[in-house]
């Protein structure tokens, strides 16, 4: 009976959920202005010279205000971080995350967007410009609707990588009658997760074998808090 009551705490904390709980606790400390700055001294640095075993991988925006190690109050070697504008994915991003999953053995992958994302704003401008271009000569609403019937194909064929990636997420949001920047940010996070799973057999396999958990989150610049998203 005693064996049933007591659970190995190391095993519990080693799960993806346990890792995520610790990261969110670190974010609460940061948001409250009480960071502990763990494992950032010379001893921690020297201990990781030959190897590292991060607990989680994070794909986040490159925005200078969004530093995962700081906002999660993490230490040296805790997080494997990949950053691009608008957390846009390409082959290099996917290969880096696959390395984290298959070689480093991370159990948690976080896709982290944020409030007031500049990439979202830029893609929104490009989307609106394309919309205007396609409907400028329309004489009524029916003609306008017909003019944008293939807008998703136009977005995919755009010369702008922001338009092809983030812009497509904005189009998806509009299709669901979502209009705010916050909605665009959340939809783009969800679509990024979807794209990662679709494009990476390594990530697909890790998910199927229960070796990996993927979660989406949005960092709020004004409060310092991380909003956990559910899809």
MARMIKOL-780452 format. One record per residue (C-alpha): residue in one letter; x, y, z. Coordinates in steps of 0.02 Angstrom, whole numbers, plus 32768, in hexadecimal, padded with zeros to 4 digits. Layout:
[atom 'A' [X Y Z]]
...
END
This chain:
[atom 'X' [8000 8000 8000]]
[atom 'X' [808D 8078 802B]]
[atom 'X' [80DA 805C 7F80]]
[atom 'X' [8038 8094 7F2E]]
[atom 'X' [8030 8133 7F94]]
[atom 'X' [80DF 8173 7F72]]
[atom 'X' [8113 81A4 7EC2]]
[atom 'X' [81C8 81BD 7E8D]]
[atom 'X' [81D3 827B 7E87]]
[atom 'X' [8265 8276 7E0D]]
[atom 'X' [81FA 8213 7D94]]
[atom 'X' [8169 828D 7DA3]]
[atom 'X' [81D5 8326 7D8B]]
[atom 'X' [8229 82D7 7CF5]]
[atom 'X' [8187 82D4 7C91]]
[atom 'X' [815E 835A 7C12]]
[atom 'X' [80D1 839B 7C80]]
[atom 'X' [8149 83AB 7D12]]
[atom 'X' [81C5 840A 7CA7]]
[atom 'X' [813C 847F 7C6A]]
[atom 'X' [80FF 849C 7D1C]]
[atom 'X' [81AE 84CE 7D52]]
[atom 'X' [81BF 8543 7CBD]]
[atom 'X' [811A 8597 7CE6]]
[atom 'X' [814F 85A9 7D9C]]
[atom 'X' [81EC 8600 7D5D]]
[atom 'X' [8181 8673 7CF3]]
[atom 'X' [8116 869F 7D8A]]
[atom 'X' [81B4 86CF 7DE9]]
[atom 'X' [81EC 873B 7D56]]
[atom 'X' [8141 878F 7D42]]
[atom 'X' [813B 87B5 7DFC]]
[atom 'X' [81EA 8801 7DF8]]
[atom 'X' [8232 8776 7E64]]
[atom 'X' [82A5 8714 7DEF]]
[atom 'X' [8320 869B 7E3D]]
[atom 'X' [8399 8699 7DA9]]
[atom 'X' [83C2 85E0 7DC7]]
[atom 'X' [845E 858A 7D85]]
[atom 'X' [84AF 8624 7D38]]
[atom 'X' [8552 8629 7D97]]
[atom 'X' [8600 85EB 7D6D]]
[atom 'X' [85E2 8541 7DBC]]
[atom 'X' [854A 8520 7D4E]]
[atom 'X' [85A6 855B 7CB4]]
[atom 'X' [863D 84EE 7CD5]]
[atom 'X' [85D2 8454 7CF7]]
[atom 'X' [8587 845F 7C49]]
[atom 'X' [8626 8471 7BE3]]
[atom 'X' [8623 83BF 7BA2]]
[atom 'X' [856A 8399 7B9A]]
[atom 'X' [84BC 83DE 7BB4]]
[atom 'X' [8410 8393 7BCE]]
[atom 'X' [838C 841A 7BB9]]
[atom 'X' [82DF 83F4 7BFC]]
[atom 'X' [827E 844A 7B72]]
[atom 'X' [828E 8491 7AC3]]
[atom 'X' [8240 8538 7A9A]]
[atom 'X' [8218 8581 79F0]]
[atom 'X' [81FC 863A 7A0E]]
[atom 'X' [81FC 86E2 79B6]]
[atom 'X' [82A3 873D 79A4]]
[atom 'X' [8257 87DB 79EF]]
[atom 'X' [82D5 882B 7A66]]
[atom 'X' [824F 8837 7AED]]
[atom 'X' [8230 877B 7AEC]]
[atom 'X' [82C2 871C 7B37]]
[atom 'X' [8286 866F 7B6F]]
[atom 'X' [8315 8653 7BEA]]
[atom 'X' [82E7 86F5 7C43]]
[atom 'X' [8229 86EC 7C3F]]
[atom 'X' [822B 8638 7C80]]
[atom 'X' [82B3 8663 7D00]]
[atom 'X' [831B 85D2 7CBF]]
[atom 'X' [83D3 85AC 7CD1]]
[atom 'X' [8464 857F 7C60]]
[atom 'X' [8440 84DC 7C06]]
[atom 'X' [8387 84D4 7C35]]
[atom 'X' [8337 8506 7B90]]
[atom 'X' [8362 84DE 7ADB]]
[atom 'X' [8325 8579 7A81]]
[atom 'X' [8308 859A 79C7]]
[atom 'X' [82D2 864A 7998]]
[atom 'X' [8295 8697 78F5]]
[atom 'X' [8229 872F 78CE]]
[atom 'X' [8175 86FB 78EA]]
[atom 'X' [81B4 864D 791E]]
[atom 'X' [81B4 8624 7863]]
[atom 'X' [81EF 8574 783C]]
[atom 'X' [8263 853A 77B1]]
[atom 'X' [82D3 84A2 7796]]
[atom 'X' [8359 84E3 780E]]
[atom 'X' [82D9 8501 7898]]
[atom 'X' [828F 8454 7882]]
[atom 'X' [833B 8401 7881]]
[atom 'X' [836B 845E 7920]]
[atom 'X' [82CC 8428 797A]]
[atom 'X' [82E0 8376 793D]]
[atom 'X' [8390 8375 7986]]
[atom 'X' [8349 83AF 7A2D]]
[atom 'X' [82C7 8325 7A2B]]
[atom 'X' [832A 8291 79E6]]
[atom 'X' [83DA 82B5 7A24]]
[atom 'X' [83C4 831E 7AC0]]
[atom 'X' [8324 82C5 7AF3]]
[atom 'X' [82BA 835B 7B22]]
[atom 'X' [820C 8329 7B5B]]
[atom 'X' [81B7 83D0 7B3E]]
[atom 'X' [81AD 8443 7AA6]]
[atom 'X' [8162 84EF 7ABE]]
[atom 'X' [812E 8561 7A2F]]
[atom 'X' [8131 860F 7A7A]]
[atom 'X' [80E1 86A5 7A26]]
[atom 'X' [80C7 874E 7A77]]
[atom 'X' [8060 87EC 7A88]]
[atom 'X' [807F 8878 7A0A]]
[atom 'X' [80E2 8807 7995]]
[atom 'X' [8136 886F 790D]]
[atom 'X' [8132 87DD 7893]]
[atom 'X' [8075 87D0 78A9]]
[atom 'X' [8064 888B 788B]]
[atom 'X' [80CF 8885 77EE]]
[atom 'X' [8073 87EE 77A8]]
[atom 'X' [7FCC 8844 77CF]]
[atom 'X' [8002 88DC 7768]]
[atom 'X' [8035 886C 76D8]]
[atom 'X' [7F92 880B 76E4]]
[atom 'X' [7F29 88AA 76E1]]
[atom 'X' [7F8E 88EC 764E]]
[atom 'X' [7F6E 884C 75ED]]
[atom 'X' [7EB5 8853 761A]]
[atom 'X' [7EAB 8906 75DA]]
[atom 'X' [7F07 88D8 753A]]
[atom 'X' [7E90 8849 7516]]
[atom 'X' [7DEF 88A9 7539]]
[atom 'X' [7E1C 8958 74FB]]
[atom 'X' [7DBC 8945 7458]]
[atom 'X' [7D28 88E6 749E]]
[atom 'X' [7C82 893F 7481]]
[atom 'X' [7C1F 88E3 7506]]
[atom 'X' [7C2F 8865 7592]]
[atom 'X' [7C15 87D0 7520]]
[atom 'X' [7CA2 8807 74AE]]
[atom 'X' [7D0F 8828 7547]]
[atom 'X' [7CED 8779 758B]]
[atom 'X' [7D17 872E 74E2]]
[atom 'X' [7DB8 8793 74DB]]
[atom 'X' [7DFA 8747 757C]]
[atom 'X' [7DBE 8695 755F]]
[atom 'X' [7E72 865D 7542]]
[atom 'X' [7EC6 86CF 75C1]]
[atom 'X' [7F0E 863A 761F]]
[atom 'X' [7F69 8606 757F]]
[atom 'X' [7FA7 86B8 7566]]
[atom 'X' [7FEB 86B8 7617]]
[atom 'X' [8046 8613 75FD]]
[atom 'X' [8093 8656 755B]]
[atom 'X' [80CC 86FB 75A9]]
[atom 'X' [8182 872F 759C]]
[atom 'X' [817C 8762 7653]]
[atom 'X' [81A5 86D8 76CF]]
[atom 'X' [8143 8737 7755]]
[atom 'X' [80AB 8735 76E4]]
[atom 'X' [80BD 867C 76BC]]
[atom 'X' [80CD 864C 7773]]
[atom 'X' [8084 86CA 77EB]]
[atom 'X' [8010 8712 7765]]
[atom 'X' [7FC2 8668 774B]]
[atom 'X' [7F9B 865E 7804]]
[atom 'X' [7F47 8709 77F9]]
[atom 'X' [7EDF 86CD 7766]]
[atom 'X' [7EAA 8634 77CD]]
[atom 'X' [7E78 86A6 785C]]
[atom 'X' [7E0D 8711 77E8]]
[atom 'X' [7DBB 8673 77A5]]
[atom 'X' [7D86 864E 7857]]
[atom 'X' [7D48 8702 786E]]
[atom 'X' [7DD5 872D 78E5]]
[atom 'X' [7E10 87DF 78CD]]
[atom 'X' [7E80 881A 795C]]
[atom 'X' [7F3E 8816 7966]]
[atom 'X' [7F2F 87A5 79FE]]
[atom 'X' [7EC5 872C 7998]]
[atom 'X' [7F47 872E 790C]]
[atom 'X' [7FD1 8708 7989]]
[atom 'X' [7F73 8674 79D3]]
[atom 'X' [7F43 862D 7929]]
[atom 'X' [7FF6 863C 78ED]]
[atom 'X' [8036 85DD 7985]]
[atom 'X' [7FB8 8552 7965]]
[atom 'X' [7FE4 854A 78AC]]
[atom 'X' [809E 8546 78D3]]
[atom 'X' [8084 84AE 7941]]
[atom 'X' [801D 845D 78B7]]
[atom 'X' [80A7 847F 7838]]
[atom 'X' [812F 8439 78A9]]
[atom 'X' [80D0 8397 78BF]]
[atom 'X' [80A6 8389 7806]]
[atom 'X' [8157 83AB 77CA]]
[atom 'X' [81BE 8346 7847]]
[atom 'X' [81B9 8289 784F]]
[atom 'X' [822A 8291 78E8]]
[atom 'X' [81AC 82FB 7946]]
[atom 'X' [811C 828F 7909]]
[atom 'X' [8173 81F2 7948]]
[atom 'X' [819F 823F 79F1]]
[atom 'X' [80EA 8272 7A0A]]
[atom 'X' [80AA 81C6 79D8]]
[atom 'X' [8122 8173 7A52]]
[atom 'X' [80F2 81EB 7AE0]]
[atom 'X' [81A4 822D 7AE9]]
[atom 'X' [8170 82E0 7AC5]]
[atom 'X' [80EA 835E 7AF2]]
[atom 'X' [80CC 83FB 7A8A]]
[atom 'X' [8077 8493 7AD3]]
[atom 'X' [8052 8542 7A94]]
[atom 'X' [8067 85DF 7AFC]]
[atom 'X' [805E 869B 7AE7]]
[atom 'X' [80CB 8713 7B49]]
[atom 'X' [8076 87B3 7B83]]
[atom 'X' [80EF 8844 7B7B]]
[atom 'X' [808B 88B3 7BF0]]
[atom 'X' [8079 8839 7C81]]
[atom 'X' [810F 87C8 7C66]]
[atom 'X' [809B 8730 7C71]]
[atom 'X' [8096 869C 7BFC]]
[atom 'X' [7FE8 866E 7BBF]]
[atom 'X' [7FD4 85B3 7BA4]]
[atom 'X' [7F6D 858F 7B08]]
[atom 'X' [7EF5 84FF 7AEE]]
[atom 'X' [7EC0 84CA 7A40]]
END
